[in-house]
Amino acid sequence: MTLDVHYRAVELSDYSATQEVVVEAFEADGEVTAAYLDARRADGCVLGEWLAEDLRGLIAHIVFSRVWVERPDGSRHEAAMLTPLAVRRGRH
């Protein structure tokens, strides 16, 4: 079986659909994770987000966010964090 999956950057019009995937993928913690994603977007911390889709619709959503890692001396190092990574149930 050949999979016809396409990957593309998330657009503003995709936000509702990506929220649905996050809620579904994280089950009991889905609403909390979706709220976290909204906060990262609102704070301007999202470096990039992409989705995977096929003819049946959205399969998965991935986000890279800006974070800072504190060093032992108290200084901070800028980094990127992959979160959340959400895949619809049954599409893993």
Backbone atoms as SQL, in Angstrom:
CREATE TABLE atoms (id INTEGER PRIMARY KEY, chain TEXT, resi INTEGER, resn TEXT, atom TEXT, x REAL, y REAL, z REAL);
INSERT INTO atoms VALUES
  (1, 'A', 1, 'MET', 'N', 0.838, -1.182, 0.000),
  (2, 'A', 1, 'MET', 'CA', 0.000, 0.000, 0.000),
  (3, 'A', 1, 'MET', 'C', 0.881, 1.243, 0.000),
  (4, 'A', 2, 'THR', 'N', 0.597, 2.173, -0.880),
  (5, 'A', 2, 'THR', 'CA', 1.330, 3.427, -0.964),
  (6, 'A', 2, 'THR', 'C', 0.587, 4.502, -0.185),
  (7, 'A', 3, 'LEU', 'N', 1.328, 5.204, 0.658),
  (8, 'A', 3, 'LEU', 'CA', 0.741, 6.313, 1.408),
  (9, 'A', 3, 'LEU', 'C', 0.955, 7.604, 0.642),
  (10, 'A', 4, 'ASP', 'N', -0.068, 8.380, 0.513),
  (11, 'A', 4, 'ASP', 'CA', 0.022, 9.668, -0.177),
  (12, 'A', 4, 'ASP', 'C', -0.104, 10.771, 0.870),
  (13, 'A', 5, 'VAL', 'N', 0.949, 10.942, 1.659),
  (14, 'A', 5, 'VAL', 'CA', 0.963, 11.911, 2.746),
  (15, 'A', 5, 'VAL', 'C', 1.687, 13.167, 2.297),
  (16, 'A', 6, 'HIS', 'N', 1.115, 14.308, 2.624),
  (17, 'A', 6, 'HIS', 'CA', 1.712, 15.600, 2.293),
  (18, 'A', 6, 'HIS', 'C', 2.033, 16.340, 3.586),
  (19, 'A', 7, 'TYR', 'N', 3.130, 17.064, 3.569),
  (20, 'A', 7, 'TYR', 'CA', 3.571, 17.842, 4.726),
  (21, 'A', 7, 'TYR', 'C', 3.603, 19.305, 4.324),
  (22, 'A', 8, 'ARG', 'N', 3.149, 20.167, 5.237),
  (23, 'A', 8, 'ARG', 'CA', 3.170, 21.598, 4.943),
  (24, 'A', 8, 'ARG', 'C', 3.172, 22.404, 6.236),
  (25, 'A', 9, 'ALA', 'N', 3.563, 23.652, 6.106),
  (26, 'A', 9, 'ALA', 'CA', 3.545, 24.560, 7.253),
  (27, 'A', 9, 'ALA', 'C', 2.093, 24.853, 7.649),
  (28, 'A', 10, 'VAL', 'N', 1.877, 25.008, 8.933),
  (29, 'A', 10, 'VAL', 'CA', 0.557, 25.346, 9.455),
  (30, 'A', 10, 'VAL', 'C', 0.234, 26.796, 9.115),
  (31, 'A', 11, 'GLU', 'N', -0.988, 27.025, 8.709),
  (32, 'A', 11, 'GLU', 'CA', -1.487, 28.373, 8.447),
  (33, 'A', 11, 'GLU', 'C', -2.486, 28.749, 9.543),
  (34, 'A', 12, 'LEU', 'N', -2.762, 30.016, 9.689),
  (35, 'A', 12, 'LEU', 'CA', -3.713, 30.484, 10.697),
  (36, 'A', 12, 'LEU', 'C', -5.052, 29.750, 10.582),
  (37, 'A', 13, 'SER', 'N', -5.471, 29.468, 9.366),
  (38, 'A', 13, 'SER', 'CA', -6.751, 28.777, 9.154),
  (39, 'A', 13, 'SER', 'C', -6.719, 27.320, 9.625),
  (40, 'A', 14, 'ASP', 'N', -5.538, 26.786, 9.945),
  (41, 'A', 14, 'ASP', 'CA', -5.399, 25.407, 10.426),
  (42, 'A', 14, 'ASP', 'C', -5.484, 25.295, 11.945),
  (43, 'A', 15, 'TYR', 'N', -5.477, 26.407, 12.651),
  (44, 'A', 15, 'TYR', 'CA', -5.385, 26.365, 14.115),
  (45, 'A', 15, 'TYR', 'C', -6.478, 25.516, 14.760),
  (46, 'A', 16, 'SER', 'N', -7.693, 25.643, 14.318),
  (47, 'A', 16, 'SER', 'CA', -8.791, 24.877, 14.911),
  (48, 'A', 16, 'SER', 'C', -8.579, 23.375, 14.705),
  (49, 'A', 17, 'ALA', 'N', -8.204, 22.989, 13.506),
  (50, 'A', 17, 'ALA', 'CA', -7.985, 21.574, 13.209),
  (51, 'A', 17, 'ALA', 'C', -6.795, 21.020, 13.981),
  (52, 'A', 18, 'THR', 'N', -5.733, 21.815, 14.123),
  (53, 'A', 18, 'THR', 'CA', -4.573, 21.327, 14.876),
  (54, 'A', 18, 'THR', 'C', -4.924, 21.184, 16.352),
  (55, 'A', 19, 'GLN', 'N', -5.763, 22.068, 16.875),
  (56, 'A', 19, 'GLN', 'CA', -6.208, 21.943, 18.261),
  (57, 'A', 19, 'GLN', 'C', -6.977, 20.634, 18.461),
  (58, 'A', 20, 'GLU', 'N', -7.831, 20.276, 17.518),
  (59, 'A', 20, 'GLU', 'CA', -8.596, 19.030, 17.605),
  (60, 'A', 20, 'GLU', 'C', -7.664, 17.817, 17.653),
  (61, 'A', 21, 'VAL', 'N', -6.629, 17.832, 16.819),
  (62, 'A', 21, 'VAL', 'CA', -5.674, 16.720, 16.798),
  (63, 'A', 21, 'VAL', 'C', -4.950, 16.624, 18.132),
  (64, 'A', 22, 'VAL', 'N', -4.545, 17.763, 18.696),
  (65, 'A', 22, 'VAL', 'CA', -3.849, 17.770, 19.987),
  (66, 'A', 22, 'VAL', 'C', -4.756, 17.209, 21.084),
  (67, 'A', 23, 'VAL', 'N', -5.987, 17.668, 21.136),
  (68, 'A', 23, 'VAL', 'CA', -6.925, 17.185, 22.161),
  (69, 'A', 23, 'VAL', 'C', -7.124, 15.677, 22.016),
  (70, 'A', 24, 'GLU', 'N', -7.318, 15.206, 20.795),
  (71, 'A', 24, 'GLU', 'CA', -7.516, 13.771, 20.566),
  (72, 'A', 24, 'GLU', 'C', -6.269, 12.968, 20.941),
  (73, 'A', 25, 'ALA', 'N', -5.100, 13.430, 20.529),
  (74, 'A', 25, 'ALA', 'CA', -3.862, 12.677, 20.744),
  (75, 'A', 25, 'ALA', 'C', -3.473, 12.580, 22.214),
  (76, 'A', 26, 'PHE', 'N', -3.738, 13.628, 22.979),
  (77, 'A', 26, 'PHE', 'CA', -3.314, 13.650, 24.378),
  (78, 'A', 26, 'PHE', 'C', -4.417, 13.216, 25.342),
  (79, 'A', 27, 'GLU', 'N', -5.554, 12.804, 24.798),
  (80, 'A', 27, 'GLU', 'CA', -6.672, 12.253, 25.561),
  (81, 'A', 27, 'GLU', 'C', -6.978, 13.042, 26.831),
  (82, 'A', 28, 'ALA', 'N', -6.728, 12.480, 28.010),
  (83, 'A', 28, 'ALA', 'CA', -7.104, 13.114, 29.283),
  (84, 'A', 28, 'ALA', 'C', -6.413, 14.458, 29.482),
  (85, 'A', 29, 'ASP', 'N', -5.217, 14.616, 28.949),
  (86, 'A', 29, 'ASP', 'CA', -4.478, 15.874, 29.086),
  (87, 'A', 29, 'ASP', 'C', -4.614, 16.752, 27.846),
  (88, 'A', 30, 'GLY', 'N', -5.500, 16.386, 26.943),
  (89, 'A', 30, 'GLY', 'CA', -5.634, 17.090, 25.676),
  (90, 'A', 30, 'GLY', 'C', -5.979, 18.555, 25.796),
  (91, 'A', 31, 'GLU', 'N', -6.942, 18.886, 26.652),
  (92, 'A', 31, 'GLU', 'CA', -7.343, 20.290, 26.806),
  (93, 'A', 31, 'GLU', 'C', -6.194, 21.123, 27.389),
  (94, 'A', 32, 'VAL', 'N', -5.462, 20.551, 28.336),
  (95, 'A', 32, 'VAL', 'CA', -4.320, 21.252, 28.946),
  (96, 'A', 32, 'VAL', 'C', -3.232, 21.464, 27.901),
  (97, 'A', 33, 'THR', 'N', -2.956, 20.447, 27.110),
  (98, 'A', 33, 'THR', 'CA', -1.927, 20.560, 26.075),
  (99, 'A', 33, 'THR', 'C', -2.343, 21.559, 25.002),
  (100, 'A', 34, 'ALA', 'N', -3.604, 21.574, 24.641),
  (101, 'A', 34, 'ALA', 'CA', -4.108, 22.533, 23.659),
  (102, 'A', 34, 'ALA', 'C', -3.987, 23.959, 24.195),
  (103, 'A', 35, 'ALA', 'N', -4.272, 24.152, 25.469),
  (104, 'A', 35, 'ALA', 'CA', -4.131, 25.479, 26.085),
  (105, 'A', 35, 'ALA', 'C', -2.663, 25.903, 26.105),
  (106, 'A', 36, 'TYR', 'N', -1.778, 24.945, 26.368),
  (107, 'A', 36, 'TYR', 'CA', -0.332, 25.221, 26.341),
  (108, 'A', 36, 'TYR', 'C', 0.083, 25.673, 24.943),
  (109, 'A', 37, 'LEU', 'N', -0.396, 24.989, 23.912),
  (110, 'A', 37, 'LEU', 'CA', -0.089, 25.375, 22.539),
  (111, 'A', 37, 'LEU', 'C', -0.599, 26.775, 22.248),
  (112, 'A', 38, 'ASP', 'N', -1.809, 27.092, 22.663),
  (113, 'A', 38, 'ASP', 'CA', -2.348, 28.448, 22.477),
  (114, 'A', 38, 'ASP', 'C', -1.454, 29.482, 23.140),
  (115, 'A', 39, 'ALA', 'N', -0.986, 29.186, 24.346),
  (116, 'A', 39, 'ALA', 'CA', -0.116, 30.120, 25.079),
  (117, 'A', 39, 'ALA', 'C', 1.212, 30.315, 24.352),
  (118, 'A', 40, 'ARG', 'N', 1.792, 29.233, 23.836),
  (119, 'A', 40, 'ARG', 'CA', 3.062, 29.336, 23.086),
  (120, 'A', 40, 'ARG', 'C', 2.857, 30.199, 21.845),
  (121, 'A', 41, 'ARG', 'N', 1.732, 30.002, 21.160),
  (122, 'A', 41, 'ARG', 'CA', 1.435, 30.817, 19.975),
  (123, 'A', 41, 'ARG', 'C', 1.270, 32.279, 20.358),
  (124, 'A', 42, 'ALA', 'N', 0.504, 32.544, 21.408),
  (125, 'A', 42, 'ALA', 'CA', 0.226, 33.924, 21.837),
  (126, 'A', 42, 'ALA', 'C', 1.497, 34.647, 22.295),
  (127, 'A', 43, 'ASP', 'N', 2.414, 33.914, 22.914),
  (128, 'A', 43, 'ASP', 'CA', 3.662, 34.510, 23.396),
  (129, 'A', 43, 'ASP', 'C', 4.693, 34.695, 22.292),
  (130, 'A', 44, 'GLY', 'N', 4.403, 34.225, 21.086),
  (131, 'A', 44, 'GLY', 'CA', 5.350, 34.343, 19.984),
  (132, 'A', 44, 'GLY', 'C', 6.534, 33.394, 20.108),
  (133, 'A', 45, 'CYS', 'N', 6.356, 32.315, 20.853),
  (134, 'A', 45, 'CYS', 'CA', 7.444, 31.360, 21.086),
  (135, 'A', 45, 'CYS', 'C', 7.507, 30.243, 20.059),
  (136, 'A', 46, 'VAL', 'N', 6.532, 30.165, 19.171),
  (137, 'A', 46, 'VAL', 'CA', 6.533, 29.096, 18.171),
  (138, 'A', 46, 'VAL', 'C', 7.518, 29.466, 17.062),
  (139, 'A', 47, 'LEU', 'N', 8.507, 28.607, 16.876),
  (140, 'A', 47, 'LEU', 'CA', 9.496, 28.801, 15.819),
  (141, 'A', 47, 'LEU', 'C', 8.992, 28.264, 14.487),
  (142, 'A', 48, 'GLY', 'N', 8.194, 27.222, 14.543),
  (143, 'A', 48, 'GLY', 'CA', 7.627, 26.635, 13.336),
  (144, 'A', 48, 'GLY', 'C', 6.690, 25.512, 13.705),
  (145, 'A', 49, 'GLU', 'N', 5.685, 25.313, 12.880),
  (146, 'A', 49, 'GLU', 'CA', 4.780, 24.186, 13.087),
  (147, 'A', 49, 'GLU', 'C', 4.322, 23.678, 11.734),
  (148, 'A', 50, 'TRP', 'N', 4.224, 22.350, 11.656),
  (149, 'A', 50, 'TRP', 'CA', 3.893, 21.680, 10.416),
  (150, 'A', 50, 'TRP', 'C', 2.831, 20.628, 10.663),
  (151, 'A', 51, 'LEU', 'N', 2.180, 20.232, 9.583),
  (152, 'A', 51, 'LEU', 'CA', 1.201, 19.160, 9.699),
  (153, 'A', 51, 'LEU', 'C', 1.386, 18.166, 8.571),
  (154, 'A', 52, 'ALA', 'N', 0.885, 16.975, 8.822),
  (155, 'A', 52, 'ALA', 'CA', 0.860, 15.905, 7.823),
  (156, 'A', 52, 'ALA', 'C', -0.599, 15.609, 7.536),
  (157, 'A', 53, 'GLU', 'N', -0.920, 15.460, 6.255),
  (158, 'A', 53, 'GLU', 'CA', -2.302, 15.187, 5.877),
  (159, 'A', 53, 'GLU', 'C', -2.338, 14.278, 4.654),
  (160, 'A', 54, 'ASP', 'N', -3.449, 13.597, 4.520),
  (161, 'A', 54, 'ASP', 'CA', -3.690, 12.783, 3.335),
  (162, 'A', 54, 'ASP', 'C', -5.120, 13.048, 2.876),
  (163, 'A', 55, 'LEU', 'N', -5.617, 12.220, 1.989),
  (164, 'A', 55, 'LEU', 'CA', -6.962, 12.444, 1.456),
  (165, 'A', 55, 'LEU', 'C', -8.050, 12.348, 2.518),
  (166, 'A', 56, 'ARG', 'N', -7.765, 11.658, 3.636),
  (167, 'A', 56, 'ARG', 'CA', -8.742, 11.552, 4.723),
  (168, 'A', 56, 'ARG', 'C', -8.660, 12.722, 5.696),
  (169, 'A', 57, 'GLY', 'N', -7.670, 13.595, 5.541),
  (170, 'A', 57, 'GLY', 'CA', -7.559, 14.771, 6.399),
  (171, 'A', 57, 'GLY', 'C', -6.261, 14.824, 7.180),
  (172, 'A', 58, 'LEU', 'N', -6.288, 15.597, 8.230),
  (173, 'A', 58, 'LEU', 'CA', -5.118, 15.846, 9.062),
  (174, 'A', 58, 'LEU', 'C', -4.721, 14.585, 9.828),
  (175, 'A', 59, 'ILE', 'N', -3.446, 14.225, 9.756),
  (176, 'A', 59, 'ILE', 'CA', -2.917, 13.047, 10.435),
  (177, 'A', 59, 'ILE', 'C', -2.152, 13.442, 11.693),
  (178, 'A', 60, 'ALA', 'N', -1.261, 14.423, 11.555),
  (179, 'A', 60, 'ALA', 'CA', -0.366, 14.765, 12.660),
  (180, 'A', 60, 'ALA', 'C', 0.010, 16.233, 12.614),
  (181, 'A', 61, 'HIS', 'N', 0.496, 16.718, 13.759),
  (182, 'A', 61, 'HIS', 'CA', 0.873, 18.113, 13.926),
  (183, 'A', 61, 'HIS', 'C', 2.127, 18.156, 14.788),
  (184, 'A', 62, 'ILE', 'N', 3.101, 18.977, 14.399),
  (185, 'A', 62, 'ILE', 'CA', 4.352, 19.093, 15.144),
  (186, 'A', 62, 'ILE', 'C', 4.699, 20.568, 15.323),
  (187, 'A', 63, 'VAL', 'N', 5.222, 20.901, 16.502),
  (188, 'A', 63, 'VAL', 'CA', 5.560, 22.285, 16.823),
  (189, 'A', 63, 'VAL', 'C', 6.959, 22.335, 17.433),
  (190, 'A', 64, 'PHE', 'N', 7.738, 23.317, 17.002),
  (191, 'A', 64, 'PHE', 'CA', 9.011, 23.627, 17.654),
  (192, 'A', 64, 'PHE', 'C', 8.856, 24.997, 18.300),
  (193, 'A', 65, 'SER', 'N', 9.199, 25.080, 19.589),
  (194, 'A', 65, 'SER', 'CA', 9.041, 26.312, 20.354),
  (195, 'A', 65, 'SER', 'C', 10.379, 26.785, 20.895),
  (196, 'A', 66, 'ARG', 'N', 10.473, 28.080, 21.067),
  (197, 'A', 66, 'ARG', 'CA', 11.648, 28.701, 21.672),
  (198, 'A', 66, 'ARG', 'C', 11.608, 28.480, 23.184),
  (199, 'A', 67, 'VAL', 'N', 12.734, 28.050, 23.743),
  (200, 'A', 67, 'VAL', 'CA', 12.875, 27.893, 25.184),
  (201, 'A', 67, 'VAL', 'C', 14.263, 28.375, 25.589),
  (202, 'A', 68, 'TRP', 'N', 14.452, 28.513, 26.885),
  (203, 'A', 68, 'TRP', 'CA', 15.753, 28.883, 27.419),
  (204, 'A', 68, 'TRP', 'C', 16.131, 27.853, 28.472),
  (205, 'A', 69, 'VAL', 'N', 17.369, 27.402, 28.392),
  (206, 'A', 69, 'VAL', 'CA', 17.880, 26.419, 29.333),
  (207, 'A', 69, 'VAL', 'C', 18.819, 27.144, 30.285),
  (208, 'A', 70, 'GLU', 'N', 18.540, 26.991, 31.585),
  (209, 'A', 70, 'GLU', 'CA', 19.392, 27.664, 32.577),
  (210, 'A', 70, 'GLU', 'C', 20.628, 26.824, 32.841),
  (211, 'A', 71, 'ARG', 'N', 21.770, 27.492, 32.799),
  (212, 'A', 71, 'ARG', 'CA', 23.054, 26.842, 33.064),
  (213, 'A', 71, 'ARG', 'C', 23.351, 26.894, 34.557),
  (214, 'A', 72, 'PRO', 'N', 24.301, 26.071, 35.026),
  (215, 'A', 72, 'PRO', 'CA', 24.639, 26.073, 36.454),
  (216, 'A', 72, 'PRO', 'C', 25.053, 27.451, 36.990),
  (217, 'A', 73, 'ASP', 'N', 25.634, 28.297, 36.115),
  (218, 'A', 73, 'ASP', 'CA', 26.058, 29.635, 36.571),
  (219, 'A', 73, 'ASP', 'C', 24.917, 30.650, 36.558),
  (220, 'A', 74, 'GLY', 'N', 23.708, 30.201, 36.197),
  (221, 'A', 74, 'GLY', 'CA', 22.543, 31.086, 36.189),
  (222, 'A', 74, 'GLY', 'C', 22.275, 31.743, 34.853),
  (223, 'A', 75, 'SER', 'N', 23.208, 31.672, 33.928),
  (224, 'A', 75, 'SER', 'CA', 22.975, 32.249, 32.600),
  (225, 'A', 75, 'SER', 'C', 21.998, 31.356, 31.829),
  (226, 'A', 76, 'ARG', 'N', 21.443, 31.912, 30.781),
  (227, 'A', 76, 'ARG', 'CA', 20.442, 31.164, 30.006),
  (228, 'A', 76, 'ARG', 'C', 20.929, 30.971, 28.578),
  (229, 'A', 77, 'HIS', 'N', 20.648, 29.802, 28.046),
  (230, 'A', 77, 'HIS', 'CA', 21.020, 29.452, 26.684),
  (231, 'A', 77, 'HIS', 'C', 19.737, 29.256, 25.880),
  (232, 'A', 78, 'GLU', 'N', 19.623, 29.952, 24.736),
  (233, 'A', 78, 'GLU', 'CA', 18.434, 29.804, 23.892),
  (234, 'A', 78, 'GLU', 'C', 18.463, 28.450, 23.190),
  (235, 'A', 79, 'ALA', 'N', 17.309, 27.801, 23.129),
  (236, 'A', 79, 'ALA', 'CA', 17.203, 26.482, 22.514),
  (237, 'A', 79, 'ALA', 'C', 15.827, 26.333, 21.869),
  (238, 'A', 80, 'ALA', 'N', 15.600, 25.196, 21.253),
  (239, 'A', 80, 'ALA', 'CA', 14.299, 24.871, 20.672),
  (240, 'A', 80, 'ALA', 'C', 13.815, 23.566, 21.292),
  (241, 'A', 81, 'MET', 'N', 12.506, 23.477, 21.470),
  (242, 'A', 81, 'MET', 'CA', 11.900, 22.301, 22.083),
  (243, 'A', 81, 'MET', 'C', 10.789, 21.799, 21.153),
  (244, 'A', 82, 'LEU', 'N', 10.750, 20.499, 20.951),
  (245, 'A', 82, 'LEU', 'CA', 9.694, 19.896, 20.164),
  (246, 'A', 82, 'LEU', 'C', 8.536, 19.599, 21.107),
  (247, 'A', 83, 'THR', 'N', 7.471, 20.364, 20.986),
  (248, 'A', 83, 'THR', 'CA', 6.276, 20.119, 21.793),
  (249, 'A', 83, 'THR', 'C', 5.139, 21.013, 21.315),
  (250, 'A', 84, 'PRO', 'N', 3.978, 20.499, 21.155),
  (251, 'A', 84, 'PRO', 'CA', 3.642, 19.090, 21.208),
  (252, 'A', 84, 'PRO', 'C', 3.847, 18.425, 19.846),
  (253, 'A', 85, 'LEU', 'N', 3.919, 17.126, 19.876),
  (254, 'A', 85, 'LEU', 'CA', 3.873, 16.280, 18.688),
  (255, 'A', 85, 'LEU', 'C', 2.611, 15.449, 18.853),
  (256, 'A', 86, 'ALA', 'N', 1.648, 15.671, 17.997),
  (257, 'A', 86, 'ALA', 'CA', 0.342, 15.015, 18.139),
  (258, 'A', 86, 'ALA', 'C', 0.014, 14.224, 16.880),
  (259, 'A', 87, 'VAL', 'N', -0.392, 12.974, 17.080),
  (260, 'A', 87, 'VAL', 'CA', -0.803, 12.103, 15.979),
  (261, 'A', 87, 'VAL', 'C', -2.189, 11.541, 16.307),
  (262, 'A', 88, 'ARG', 'N', -3.085, 11.619, 15.358),
  (263, 'A', 88, 'ARG', 'CA', -4.430, 11.095, 15.578),
  (264, 'A', 88, 'ARG', 'C', -4.371, 9.611, 15.948),
  (265, 'A', 89, 'ARG', 'N', -5.245, 9.217, 16.858),
  (266, 'A', 89, 'ARG', 'CA', -5.338, 7.801, 17.211),
  (267, 'A', 89, 'ARG', 'C', -5.669, 6.994, 15.943),
  (268, 'A', 90, 'GLY', 'N', -5.077, 5.841, 15.848),
  (269, 'A', 90, 'GLY', 'CA', -5.306, 5.002, 14.691),
  (270, 'A', 90, 'GLY', 'C', -4.502, 5.371, 13.468),
  (271, 'A', 91, 'ARG', 'N', -3.695, 6.426, 13.556),
  (272, 'A', 91, 'ARG', 'CA', -2.890, 6.861, 12.409),
  (273, 'A', 91, 'ARG', 'C', -1.404, 6.789, 12.708),
  (274, 'A', 92, 'HIS', 'N', -1.020, 6.153, 13.812),
  (275, 'A', 92, 'HIS', 'CA', 0.396, 6.073, 14.202),
  (276, 'A', 92, 'HIS', 'C', 1.195, 5.269, 13.221);
